[in-house]
Amino acid sequence: MTQNRPWIPYLLILPSVVFLGLLFIVPLVQTIWLAVSDDGAPSPANMQRMVTDINFMQSVRNTFLLTIVVVPVQIAIALAMGTMVAKIGRGRETILWIWTIPLGISDLAAGLVWLSILQNTGYFNSLLFSLGVISRQASWLSYQTPVALFIAIAVAEIWRGTAIVMVIIVAGLNQVPKEFKEAAEIFGAGPWTRFWKITLPLIRPALQSALILRTVLAFEVFAVVYALGGRNFPVLVGEAYNWQNQNQNYSVAAAYAVLIMVISLAATLVYLKAFKVDPERLP
Amino acid sequence: MKRITSFGILASTVLGFASPVLAQTVFVSTQLRPIEEATVVRQDLLKDAGKVDYVVEEPPQFAVRMEAEAKAGKHTVSLIGALHGELSPLADKDQLEPLDNLAKKLAADGMPQSLLDLGKLGKSIQQYIPWMQATYVMAAKKEALQYLPKGADINAITYDQLIEWGKNMQQATGQPQIGFPAGPKGLMARYFQGYFYPSFTGGVVRTFKNADAAAGWEKLKALWTYVNPNSTNYDFMQEPLAAGEVMVAWDHVARLKNAISASPDDYVVFPSPAGPKGRGYMPVLAGLSIPKGAPDAAGATKIIETLTTQKIQLLTASKVGFFPTLNVQLPPDLDKGVALLAGAVTKTQAAKDAVISLLPVGLGDKGGEFNKVYMDSFQLIVLQNQPVGDVLAKQGAVMAKLMTDTKAPCWAPDAKSDGACPVQ
């Protein structure tokens, strides 16, 4: 029937296209224009203002550092978790359910949870104190302890963001046919070889989606950092927020937004190229 | 006939649902935002003011909302409660109703003419009615007093004495015990504009990068070695004070009130320190104003009249720690914590070496960037230890551009200027 009326599929996707056009493309174009114009004329002033700001280099460095540390750890943990539950028969659902609890918590709430653990009067200090490791409150989140602050933020981000990677990877692992592994076992392949030669190549599409999603989200990290580090750990989205909200300069905020978009698009392209997925395996 | 009947039913139903909504006077405020304070406003202060919908807005969102309503020509807000500096851009755009009749009445009721004049925002007609006032003070745990340097008078403390006090406390307790609200929502920028700069340079904008300023920053660096490094995370100082993280703190009276009211016997409250040019001090004045095109100007006028009665002004002081604009005596049974704060405010106002610094005006929506100049200088000089001269030269250029862009003339304590306030 569709063959007689080839316009039907287009008609069906039309509302979503219009919706995206109105609520995504238009603001996007407006944001880009806001970033590259000054008083209604094209101008690099806002970009210059952004690049010469005292927090710019630091926020770029912090954002990339966090992404480079957090994403691989999350992928590794998620792969380990996914492979572990694959062996479990009864109770698998319950374990998966518990593991995905952080998914249901908002970024800011997650940041506040970790703040209550790590702040001066928090649980972590209380524990160290009761064990006799420290004799008075130690601060972990101040500008004088950048390494501890970075580790705290990375741990909180890993805790919060690993669940979504795991969900994608478990879905990918579920699609790997058992026959392949059984055949490999018969030919004497050990668990490591099976994982490396069979499982990993077969879950490539899932890995690719997980990597793209997590990396883009890592470049957009904000609430956890804001809750734990405040002004002490500038990141790109945090700077966009400050320029928009506190400094009331929408143009420089737009410049940051455009920069974040460019970085995210570039990262996505890199993953698409690096993890070529066979066309027949695409949905 | 049937059609008319059903239309009538429909119309009366619509009106029945619509009228209670219309009867609410929308009162948007940038002050008394925390949930406890907003509850006090709704339940106590506005009890006799008719049907009021008290809505709180953060200052940046407030500016956006007022701008949007003015541009759209569709007004929902009937009454505004905001700071002097937040109302000034609205007055510049001619968006506020004249309130001269109310002002005359309040002058007769005992509101000082000097305060009412501030409400004119430099124009010939009354732009807002002074609502409540506050300032910034220092608070200390009583146990910290034993470390006060010899001969120092807590009510007339200097920066040198504060530094020595901080040193003594650190030596005795092993921890830096002074705290400042330098977190993302803290009011640290006001410290620089109202206290630090006037104390060391006698100005705010003109003197931004001169030799006095450079010497002041060196002093602040010396002080900062005894300041708790968590200060860059503190928004309201009442929390670290109450939690015992710091013994001495500087902040807005309303942001110290909870800690001090909870255990008034444990604290002393006193004026901010003095520098070589005097004791900088920033009075904070909040006002009430009716935007042009307000849907319920009569209701708004009634609320202003309620909030400026003697009874409600005193209730405001005891409940939320903002002080009356009417010339009234605070009652003897006032909340003990508020009485402590009020005492420090009076001592600050009465200090012989006080240097009054007004809230920035005329910067329009560049107020945030103006604050940023001070906060960036602080970050670079104090936290990152960069050379004072270089930082002040660079940030001074940023400030000079900001002043020429906005054409904002100087305000006290800077000497008056023709046109934009110069950075000398």
Interface residues (C-beta under 8 A of the other chain):
Chain A: I54 N120 T121 R136 Q137 S139 L141 S142 Y143 Q144 T145 Y226 G229 G230 R231 N232 N245 Q246 N247 Q248 N249
Chain B: E58 P60 A63 G174 Q175 A182 G183 P184 N228 P229 N230 T232 N233 A243 G244 E245 D365 K366 G367 G368 E369 N371 K372 D376 Q379 L380 L383
